[in-house]
Amino acid sequence: MKNINQRVGVFVDVSNMYHSARHLYDARVNFGAILREAVGGRQLIRAIAYVISADIEQEKDFFEALRLSGFEVKQKEHN
């Protein structure tokens, strides 16, 4: 049961979720909806999306969409 007095932190491995949804279910992930469901009316303390940067133009828009959904984006460079 969710208690509205609880504080919540949400930490997402974006690459893992994105590729799992794509390859297993041929689907896309709605990260904003995941964040809303995880918080569930409780107090959000921090939401961090961990991403691997491939330095392509499309990912900049994707990372901005994550930010607009309420996530801090932490990038690691692709090796």
C-alpha positions in Angstrom: 0.0 0.0 0.0 1.3 3.4 -0.9 1.5 6.0 1.8 1.4 9.6 0.6 3.9 10.5 3.3 6.5 8.3 1.8 9.5 9.8 -0.1 10.4 8.1 -3.4 13.5 7.9 -5.5 13.3 6.5 -9.0 16.4 5.2 -10.8 16.1 4.0 -14.4 18.6 2.1 -16.6 17.2 3.6 -19.8 19.2 1.4 -22.3 18.2 -1.8 -20.6 14.5 -0.9 -20.5 14.5 0.6 -24.1 16.1 -2.5 -25.7 14.2 -5.0 -23.6 10.9 -3.4 -24.6 11.9 -3.2 -28.3 13.3 -6.7 -28.7 11.0 -8.7 -26.4 7.7 -6.9 -27.1 8.3 -4.7 -30.2 7.1 -1.8 -28.0 8.3 1.6 -26.8 8.7 2.7 -23.2 6.8 5.7 -21.9 9.3 6.8 -19.3 7.0 9.6 -18.1 4.3 7.1 -17.4 6.7 4.9 -15.5 7.8 7.8 -13.3 4.2 8.8 -12.6 3.3 5.2 -11.7 6.4 4.7 -9.5 5.7 7.9 -7.6 2.0 7.2 -7.2 1.1 10.4 -5.5 4.0 10.2 -3.0 6.7 12.8 -2.6 9.3 12.5 -5.3 12.8 13.2 -4.0 14.8 12.4 -7.1 14.3 10.7 -10.5 17.5 9.7 -12.4 17.7 8.2 -15.8 21.0 6.6 -16.6 21.9 6.7 -20.3 24.8 5.8 -22.6 25.6 8.5 -25.0 26.2 7.5 -28.6 26.6 11.1 -29.7 23.9 11.1 -32.4 21.4 13.9 -33.0 18.3 11.9 -32.2 19.5 11.1 -28.7 19.6 14.8 -27.7 15.9 15.1 -28.3 15.3 11.8 -26.4 17.4 13.0 -23.5 15.5 16.3 -23.4 12.2 14.4 -23.4 13.4 12.5 -20.4 14.3 15.8 -18.7 10.8 17.2 -19.5 9.3 14.1 -18.0 10.9 14.9 -14.7 14.2 12.9 -14.8 17.7 14.1 -14.2 19.8 12.5 -17.0 23.2 11.0 -16.2 25.2 10.3 -19.2 28.1 7.8 -19.8 30.0 7.9 -23.0 29.8 4.9 -25.3 33.1 3.1 -25.5 
